[in-house]
Amino acid sequence: MKAVVFIEGGVVQEVLSDEGMEILIVDRDTEGVDTNELYKITGDDAYVYSTRGSSVNKEKIEEIYKELKEQESSRREESK
C-alpha cells in the first residue's frame, strides 16, 4: 500500500493512495492553537485534523513513485 500527502504552506492539500485508506493528520506545531482544540497523541500536545479518506488513484501514485525513483537514481549516478 502506498500513499502520497501533498502539503503547501504547512497545510495538507491532498491525500492520494493506491488503495482506500483512512488518514489521520496530526500536527505537533500547536503554537497559537486554542488548548480546547488540542489532544494528547503519543504523549505530546497535537492538533488533529479531521480524519479523512484518501482519494484512490493507482496510476497517479505509480507515476509519482516512478518519478521519485528516477530522480533518486540520477542523483546517485551524479554523486559517483
Secondary structure, DSSP 4 states (H G I P E B T S, - for coil): --EEEEEETTEEEEEEESS--EE--EE---TT--GGGEEEETTEEEEEPPPEEPEE-HHHHHHHHHHHHHHHHHHHHHT-
